[in-house]
Structures are given as structure tokens and as C-alpha cells.
Amino acid sequence: MRSTRLRKARRLHPTFDGIPVAEVMKTIIDPPIVELEKAIRATTDLRSLSTSLPGRNACHTAASKPFIRIQRPINPPLTNQNFAPLQS
């Protein structure tokens, strides 16, 4: 999924003005892009999970296991982030 243009820039300009562009991209730009791609996939997965929930839960009920109820997660998966406003 990573940009073809980024790969092309890395290949065509591995260094620019003495800056190792290819290395900078590899160590600084690539990791956040990988995480962004994971987040996009997770969002897509949650959407497909939400649309399939009624069928999944109906299947559990039909299998005499109505106590197994799948639901969309209600909390963010990352608990190491604090989004509360800063106190002055």
C-alpha cells in the first residue's frame, strides 16, 4: 500500500543536499506509514465485524449458546494514549 512515489523518490534521490533521504524515509517515515496502514485495516475490519454481528449472534442462539454475544469493541485498543485536554 505504501506510496509508489515515495519508493521512486527514495530510489532516484537516495541523498539530497548531503541528507541521506532514503535512510531518513526508512527510519522515520516508513514506521508511521505502516502503523497508519494497520489502523486503516483495523477500521475496515471493524466495519465488516459490525455488519456481520447479527448473523453471528443468531448462529450462537440457534446453536443453543445465546449467552455468546459478539459486540463491537467499546474501548479503543490502545490504552497508552491520553486524549484529555491539557490542564493549564
Steps between C-alpha positions, in 0.01 A plus 500: 500500500796732556525776246668421173615861489681463832676189373593680179631804690709275721646324198563813293629720783662283766682813619412866454707797619708257704192358675457121474139526380457126443620421853285774654196366319578146614542590868267796549230494233441129441408396860212749535373407155499132600303588815257709296447209263428274800247752634327519162478120487366491858229753413399293201499189716273672756256600227479146370469373859207736565309389191550132582402519869127422465574184302772389739284551804201329334724203429597478868135514600410227250784289643343532849777737609312832524733610779777544241437848364761664282506880512702776347780611736394796712847611606792602281758224465781726620489590866836676508362820345335779693269726299382712794556876459816634657453674834650849514 
